[in-house]
Amino acid sequence: MIDATVAARSDIADSVLSELIDAYDLGGVRERRYLADGLMNANWRLDTPVGSFALKRVTDASLERLQRNLGVLAALGAEGVPVSAPILTISGSLVAQVGGGAWCLFPWVAGSHVRGVDLTLIQVNALGVHLGRLHASLGRACGRGLLPGVPETISADVTSPERAVEKAGRLSAAVRDKGTGSDFDKEVAAALDHRRALVFKYADHRPRSSTPEGDHGWTHGDVQYRNLLWEGGELAAVLDWDRVAVRPYAEEVVRTAQVQFGVGGVFDLARVSAFVGGYRSVVPLEPSALVDGVRRLWWKRVTDFWQLEFHYDRGDFSFDELFTADEVLLHWWTDRLDQVEDAFAAG
């Protein structure tokens, strides 16, 4: 895997920048600005004599997967999907390997990152349409050999209650051993106690089958407001294609709705329905598949602690606020399982 330390995330060594300028024949960099919106990868705006660009250092995808995914974007753009296709290096590569890292360069796209709850219902519905068209376009790219074939069946792990409690216990020990007694440590300790109780109380509500309902195919993997640019009320670009993979379509629809409209500790259910309605106007996903997807994501949120693993196992505190926000939403969601599922099914 390609990796970078947290400390180096916002910096580019002069020698590396010089190599990148040569690799892309930029003629120099007049100004560079670190873009703090990304969570996993590092991004900069570069203003150069030949134009403005977005430079990205990828830290959470293999080189092979990155090159495969970037190779699809030109075809998607030709079909009207709002993407920014990468610029080739002077040697014709989609990725520049410089200074031990993997770098991609894109034309600069004007726009703003807008939270899902700040979109109008018309925009929310349009976003659902865009996601449906994106899935359809990825399917055609697969048919043309730009992506590997889709298996007939796929499976999805369902974490057992025992495994979830074990993970929570390990992290509780990590809080005691590695924590500093901060307010966050205290909050996490209480949250983990709460989560163990939640797992035991709702174990019978977990998905019982390892086979998700509904169709599956190639998906984006991280459609959320940090990866969407809006300009003039329209979607200008879908960014960050590192996680393209085969998944249940319902999984991506539900996850997108959660990260877009699960804000402030509650779901905006009107926007959820508008978004799902837009998607189903393009891809006729069955309501039962969406309900199954909602229940699977809910159980995943109940039994997953990835933000805490970053904090206590890796010393990376980038996702602390995300854990806090997700924890509040999880308890609201758990109290309203049927209500949330009904909103997805009604879209």
Residue pairs with C-beta under 8 A, 6 or more apart in sequence:
1 60
1 61
1 62
2 58
2 59
2 60
2 61
2 62
2 63
2 66
2 101
2 102
3 59
4 42
4 57
4 59
4 101
6 315
6 316
6 318
9 42
9 59
10 34
10 36
10 42
12 20
12 32
12 44
12 57
13 99
15 99
16 98
16 99
16 101
17 29
17 32
19 96
19 98
19 99
20 26
20 55
20 96
20 98
20 103
20 105
21 27
21 28
21 29
21 48
22 90
23 89
23 90
23 91
23 96
23 98
23 103
24 53
24 87
24 89
24 90
24 96
24 105
25 50
25 90
26 46
26 48
26 49
26 50
26 53
27 48
27 49
27 50
28 48
28 49
29 46
29 47
29 48
30 47
30 48
30 49
31 46
31 47
32 44
32 45
32 46
32 47
32 55
33 44
33 45
34 42
34 43
34 44
35 43
35 44
35 45
35 54
37 43
37 113
37 226
38 226
38 240
39 226
39 318
39 319
39 322
40 59
40 60
40 242
41 56
41 57
41 58
41 59
41 60
41 240
41 242
42 56
42 57
42 59
43 54
43 55
43 56
43 57
44 54
44 55
44 56
45 52
45 53
45 54
45 55
45 108
46 52
46 53
46 54
46 55
46 105
51 107
51 108
52 107
52 108
53 87
53 105
53 106
53 107
53 108
54 84
54 105
54 106
54 107
54 108
54 109
55 103
55 104
55 105
56 103
56 104
56 105
56 106
57 101
57 102
57 103
58 66
58 95
58 101
58 102
58 103
58 104
58 242
59 101
60 242
61 69
61 242
61 243
63 95
63 97
63 102
65 242
65 244
66 94
66 95
66 102
66 104
66 242
67 94
67 95
68 147
68 244
69 241
69 242
69 244
70 85
70 86
70 94
70 95
70 104
70 241
71 94
71 146
72 138
72 141
72 146
72 147
72 241
72 244
73 83
73 84
73 85
73 86
73 241
74 85
75 137
75 140
75 141
75 144
75 146
76 83
76 134
76 137
76 138
76 141
77 83
77 84
77 85
79 133
79 137
79 140
80 133
81 130
81 133
81 134
81 137
81 238
82 130
82 235
82 236
82 237
82 238
83 237
83 238
83 241
84 106
84 107
84 109
84 237
84 239
85 106
86 94
86 104
86 105
86 106
87 105
87 106
87 107
88 94
89 95
89 96
94 104
95 102
95 103
95 104
96 102
96 103
96 104
96 105
97 103
109 229
109 231
109 236
109 237
110 229
110 231
110 236
111 229
111 230
111 231
111 236
111 237
112 229
112 230
112 231
113 225
113 226
113 228
113 229
113 230
114 225
114 228
114 230
115 225
115 260
115 263
116 124
116 127
116 225
116 259
116 260
116 261
116 263
116 268
116 271
116 275
117 260
117 261
117 263
117 264
117 268
117 271
119 127
119 230
119 271
121 270
121 271
121 274
123 230
123 233
123 235
124 260
124 261
124 271
124 274
124 275
124 278
125 274
125 275
125 277
125 278
126 234
126 235
126 278
127 228
127 235
127 260
127 275
127 278
128 253
128 274
128 275
128 276
128 277
128 278
128 279
128 280
128 281
128 282
128 347
129 278
129 279
129 281
129 282
130 235
130 238
130 278
131 220
131 223
131 252
131 253
131 256
131 278
131 279
132 278
132 279
132 280
132 281
132 282
132 283
133 282
134 220
134 223
134 238
135 217
135 218
135 219
135 249
135 252
135 282
135 283
136 282
136 283
138 147
138 217
138 218
138 219
138 220
138 244
139 150
139 217
139 218
141 147
141 218
142 148
142 149
142 150
142 217
142 218
147 218
147 244
150 216
150 217
150 218
150 246
151 246
153 211
154 211
154 212
154 216
154 246
154 247
154 248
155 210
155 211
155 212
156 207
156 210
156 211
156 212
156 248
156 251
156 296
157 210
158 206
158 207
158 208
158 209
158 210
158 296
158 299
159 299
159 300
159 303
159 304
161 199
161 200
161 203
161 206
161 303
163 303
164 195
164 199
164 302
164 303
165 196
165 199
165 200
167 303
167 305
168 192
168 195
168 196
168 199
168 305
169 196
171 188
171 192
171 305
171 308
171 309
171 312
172 189
172 192
172 193
174 308
174 312
174 313
175 185
175 188
175 189
175 192
175 312
176 189
178 312
179 185
179 188
179 189
179 312
184 311
184 320
184 324
187 324
188 308
188 311
188 323
191 323
191 327
192 305
192 308
194 331
195 302
195 305
198 302
198 330
198 331
198 334
199 302
199 303
202 302
202 334
205 295
205 299
205 337
206 295
206 299
206 302
207 292
207 295
207 296
207 299
212 248
212 250
212 251
212 289
212 292
212 293
212 296
213 248
213 250
213 286
213 288
213 289
213 292
213 293
214 248
214 249
214 250
214 285
214 286
214 288
214 289
214 290
214 292
214 293
215 248
215 249
215 283
215 285
215 289
216 246
216 247
216 248
216 249
217 246
217 247
217 249
218 244
218 245
218 246
219 244
219 245
219 246
219 247
219 249
219 251
219 252
220 238
220 241
220 243
220 244
220 252
221 242
221 243
221 244
221 245
221 247
221 252
222 240
222 242
222 243
223 238
223 252
223 255
223 256
223 259
223 260
224 256
224 259
224 260
225 259
225 260
226 240
227 238
227 239
227 240
228 235
228 237
228 238
228 239
229 235
229 236
229 237
229 239
230 236
248 289
248 293
249 283
249 285
249 289
250 285
250 289
250 290
250 292
250 293
251 293
251 296
251 297
253 275
253 276
253 279
253 285
253 290
253 293
253 344
254 290
254 293
254 294
254 296
254 297
254 344
255 297
256 275
257 271
257 272
257 275
257 276
257 344
258 267
258 297
258 329
260 271
260 275
261 267
261 268
261 269
261 271
261 272
261 275
262 268
262 329
262 333
263 325
265 325
265 328
265 329
265 332
266 329
266 332
267 329
267 332
267 333
267 336
267 340
267 343
269 339
269 340
269 343
272 340
272 343
272 344
272 347
273 343
273 344
273 346
273 347
274 347
275 347
276 290
276 343
276 344
276 346
276 347
277 347
279 285
279 347
280 347
287 344
287 345
287 346
288 345
290 341
290 344
290 345
290 347
291 341
291 344
291 345
293 344
294 340
294 341
294 344
295 337
295 341
298 330
298 333
298 334
298 337
298 340
301 326
301 330
301 333
302 330
302 334
306 319
307 319
307 320
307 322
307 323
307 326
308 323
310 316
310 317
310 318
310 319
311 317
311 319
311 320
311 323
333 340
